[in-house]
């Protein structure tokens, strides 16, 4: 979990130390911090954040134009998907641009009098958080900004009206006015904020998109759709089952779990050396993840390590682990007692119990001596690679984590050896 959002005064202090203060007019007067962090219809001639990197200085100014293009405040020949792709790819490839993008988005979504532009700015922030996190020093600042918008829809509408009225008084009728709109043209800002808040918490831990392949338009589209339609990865078991209700109403288990497990077996995973230990190609895993999130399993798969890696990722990214946190203590207390370990499973909520039993039944196939000879993955190895995906230690103490890791492995080993999962056969 992240720290509590820092206070407004702390943010002002942070801004005074890190913002690259801009000037205006022939006398080069410094722009105030509040104006630096308010919507700007023009271009910028230097980055928002202090940097000595020449490349970052140049790219930051170009990126501001891209942000304006995505938000509809600047004309562009590219469609919005490609504008987002260019923006995200720049920051994904160049770490020094990431905080710059987030501070630019904070600026352009502050005191913005056009609701559609405002919504698109938040949308771009949500898309960006699917690919990379801010730096640790900027994290609290961004989190605090998002946090203040979790329940702000009425305040935003009122603020837009006030700013629009103020602007109308200043602008003569002959001058062209920027479009103003206080009506809801789509999702409430709080919906974007809630999504961004959860996404920031996850990406701060996972680190965003991995691999060598650059972001794709498909990934941009997927990241945008995830704002409204939650991903099968990183959600709770209950959310996943609710999502699949229309497509697979009779299923008692998550479709993603059963499909990926069956793919591992269909591709000969139980005869593959190092299965679950040797990771699949990260770019191939990312591509499969994209397909699975659209309820598709490609027929072109050939390496069982790809679905095996994605299956581990699915377990690991669940919002709450398969074995919920309130049972953690009981698990590590009974890591040497087979009967007590099996008894813990019976106490789990029904959905968690079924999902865990399916996983254990799946691992028991690999634990058979005939398969261990080929995979070199005995019950101890299986327990070692899978325990971190089922149990999560909440302690920050390295000694506690180290000691509990051994107990977590031992607990899962007990289940693989002693849990009766015969009832799972045929269950989907």
N, C-alpha and C positions, 0 to 999 in steps of 0.2 A: 504494500500500500504506500501511497505517496504521503509526504508531509502535509499538514494542514495548510491551506492557501495563506500566503503571507498577506499582511495588512496593507491597506492603501498607502500608508506612510512609508512602509518598507519598500513598496513598489516605486514610489516617487524617488526614494533614495537610490534604489537600483537604477532607475532611469537616468538620474543625474550623473551617475558614474559610468554608464555604458552606452547611452545614446550619443550618436555622432551629431551634435547640435548643428542644425542648418541655419543659414542666414537668408535674408531677403532684402530687396530694394537696393538703391544705389549706395546707401550708407552701410549695407551688409549687416543690418540689425539681426541679432540672434532671434530665432523663432522660439517661443516658449515651449516647455515640455508638453503642456496640454495641447498646443497646436501641432506639435510634432507627432502627437498620438491621436490626432483627429483626421477624419477623411480628407483626402486631398485629390482634387480633380486634375492637377497638373502633373508634370514629371518631377523626378528628383535628380539632383546632379551629383550626389554622393550617397553612400549607404546610410541606412538608419542606425547601424551599430558601428562602433569604433573598430577599425581593422587596419592593419598595415599591409595586407595582402593586395597587390595590384589587380590580380585577376578577380578577386572577390569584389573589389571596388567597382570594377567595370560591369561584372555580371549582375551585381545587386541593382544597379540602375536599370538594366535591361529587364530584370525580373519584375521590377515594380510595374513596368509597362504590361508584362504578361498578366500580373495580378489584376490590373485595371481592365485588361481585355477579357479575362475570365468573368469578371464581375459586371461586364457590360458597360463600363465607364470609358472605354476606349475602343475604337473600331479596330477590327483585325480581320485579315484574310483567312486565318485559320478558324476551324470550328472550335467550340469550347473544349471538346475532348482532346484535341491536339494541343491546345493552349495549356491544358492541365498536364498533358504528357510531357511537353517541353519543360514546364516549370518543375514538375516532380523529378524528372530525370536529371536536371541541373543539380538539384539539391541532394538527390540520392547519390550522384557521382561525386559531388563536392561538399564535404561535410561542413565547411566553413560558411556555406550559404543557408544552412537549415534554420538557425536562429533568426537570420535576416528575413527569411520568408515569413516566419511566424510573427515577427514584430511588424512586418509590413501588413499582414492580414489583421493584426490587432488594430493597427492604425486605420485601415480602410473599412473596418466594421465598427468603428467608434464614431458617433455623431454622423452617421450616414443617413441622409434624408430619403433615400430610395430603398424601399423594402426589398425589391427584387435583387438589387445590387448587394444589399446586406446579406440576404439569404445565400446568394452565390459565393460571397466571401466566406461565410461559415461552411458552405459545402466544400470549397477548396481546402479549408483547414482540415475538415474531416477526411478528405481524400489523401492529403499529405500525411496525416497521422497513420495511414495504412502502410506507408512506405518507410518513414524514418521518425525518430523521436528528436525533441530539442536537446540541447546539451544539458547536463545536470544543473549547471548554474542558472540556466534560463527556465528550467522545468517548473519551478514554483511560481514564477511570474506568469507563465502561460496557464498553469493550472488555476491560479487565482483569477485570471481574466475569464476563463471559461466558467468557473464556479459562480461568478457573479451574474451569469446569464442563465442559470439553470431554471429559474422561475421569474423571468424578467419580461415576459411578453407584453403585459400591460404597460410597464414602464417604457419599453422600447417604442410602442405605438404612440404614447404620450410625448416622448422625447422627439420623435420624428415630426410630430405635429408642431411642437414648439419651435423646432429649428426651421421648419418650413415656413411658419408664420413670420419668424424673424427675418428670414431670407427674402420673403416676398415684400416686406416693408423696405428693404434696402435696394431691391432690384426694380428698375423702371420697367414699365410695360413693354417698351420697345425692345428691350434686351431679351435674348433667348434664355429661357429658364430650363434648368435641369429637371427632368421628370421627377415628380414627388408622388409618393404613394404610401399611405399609412395602412392600406388594407392588406390582409393576409393573401399573398399570391402563392400559396403553397404551404410548405411546412412551417410551423411556428419556430422561432429562433431557439426556444428552449429545447426543442427536439434535437436540433443540431448540437446544442451545447451539451445535452445529456449524453449523446453519442460520443462527442469529442472527449468528454470527461472520462468515460469508461475506456475509450480507445487510448487516451494518453496514459492511463494507469497501466494498460497492457503493454503498449509499445515501449514504455520506459523500462520495462523488465525484459521484454523479448528482443528489443533492438531493431524492429522493423524488418523490411524485406532483405533476405540474404540471397547469396548466389552471385553469379557473374553476369547473367543476362539483365539487360536494362529493362525498366518497366515497359509494359505494353499498353496499347489502347484498351485491350480486353481487361487488363488489371485495373485500369482507371475506371472503366464502366462498372466493374465488379465492386470497387471501393465505394463508388457513388451509390450503387444499389443497396449496399450493406447498411446505409444510414436508415433506410426504411425496412429492408428485409434482412434481419440478422443472419450472419454467416452460420454455417453448421459448425464452424470452428470458433472456440472462445465463448460459446453460449452455454446456458445451463442445460442439463438433460431434459428438464421440463419444457424449456423453450423449443428444443430440437424436436421433441415428440409432438408438440403442438403444431409446429411447422409442417411435419410430415403427415398430419392427420388427414388432409385432403387427398394426398397421393397414395398413401399406404395406411388406410384407416384400421386395418386389421393387425398391423405390426405391433408387437409388444416390445421390440428392441429398436434402437436407432438404426435407420437404414444405412447411414454412413459406417457404423461399426460393423454390421454384418457384411456389407458389400466389400469393404476393404479387407476384412478377415478372409472372406472367400477368395478374393483376388490373390492374396498371398499364397493360399493353398493351391489355387488353380495354376499358378505359375511355378509350382514346385518348391515353394518356400521351405517346406519341411525337410527338403533334401539339399538345401543350399547352405554351404558353409558360412558361418558368421551371421546368419539371419538375425535381425534385430540389433546386432552389434555393429555390423558394417553399414554405414548410412548410404542411402541411395543418392544419386546425383541431385543436388539441391535444386537446380533449375528444373529438372524433370519432376521433382516432388512439388514444386511451386505450380507447375503447369497442371499436374493432376489435381492439386487442391482446388484450382480454379474450376476444373471440370466437375469435380465432386460437389462443389457448392452450387452447381447448376443441375444437380441430380443426374449426372452422366458419368459412366465409367467407360473410357475409351477402349476400343478393342485392340489397339496397337501396343499395349503394355507387354513387355517381355522380361523385364528384370523384377523379380519379387521384392527386392530391396526398396523399390519405389513405393508400392502400397504399404509395405511394412513400416517404412519411415513415416509415411503420412498417418498411418494408424497410431503410431506412438505419439505423433504430434497432436492428433485429435484428443487422445486421452490427457495429454499434458496440458492442453490449452482449455480444457473444460473450465467454465467459470468457477465451479466448485468441483473438487476431485471426486472420482467415482466413490471413494470411501469418504463421506463428508467429514468435515473438520471435527465435529463433536464426538466422533468415534476414534479419532487419532490416538488419544491417550490409551484407550482400551486396546488398540492394536499393538502398540509398542510395549504394552505391559504383558501381553500374552504371546510374545514372539517365539517362545519355546514350548508352549502348551498347545498341542494339536486340537484338542477338544474345545478349549477356550477360544482359539483362533476361529474355528468353524462356527462357534456360537455367536461370535461378533457379526459374522455375515448374516445370520438369521435376524439380527436386530436392525439391519439397515432398512431404509424405506424400500418399498417393493421395486420401484424402477431401478434404484441403485443396486439392489440385490441381484436383479436379473442381468444388468449390464456387467457387474463384476463376475457373476457365475459364467456368463458367456465368455468373458476374457480368460478366466481360469480354465474353462473347458478347452478353449483354443490353445492355451499354453500347454495343457496336458498332452495335446497331440505331439507337440515338439519335444516334450519330455520323455517320450517313449524311447527305450534303448535303441531300437532300430533306426530312429531318426537322429538321435544324439551322435551316433557313429559318423553320420554324414555332416551334420551341422556344427559339430564341436560345441554345441550349446546345451550343456546339461541343466538340470533344474536350478542349480546355484547361479549359473550365468543368466538364465531366463529371469530369475527373481531379481538379479542385480540390475538388468537393463529395464525391467518393467516397474519395479517398486516406486521409483521417483515419479512415474506417471499416474500412480494410484493414490499415493499418500503425500501430503505436503507438510513439512515441518515449518512451524510458524516462528521458531526461535531465530534470533540474529547471532546467537553465540556459536562460533565455529566449533567449539568442543561439543556442544549439545547436538549440533547438526551432524557432526562426524559420528558420534555415538548412536544417534537415532537412525542414521543411514543403515548401519549394520542391523539394527532391530527391524527396520522396515523391510529389508531384504529377507530376513529370517521369517518374518510374518507371512510374506507373500509365498515363500518357499513352502511353509506349512500348508497353505491353501492349495498350492499346485499338487502337493503329495497327498493330502488327506481330504480335500473337499469333494463330496460326491456331486458331480455336475451332469449325471446321466440324463436328467430331465430336460436339459438344454437341447438335446438332439432334435432337430426339426423345428425348433422355435425361431421365429423371425420377428 
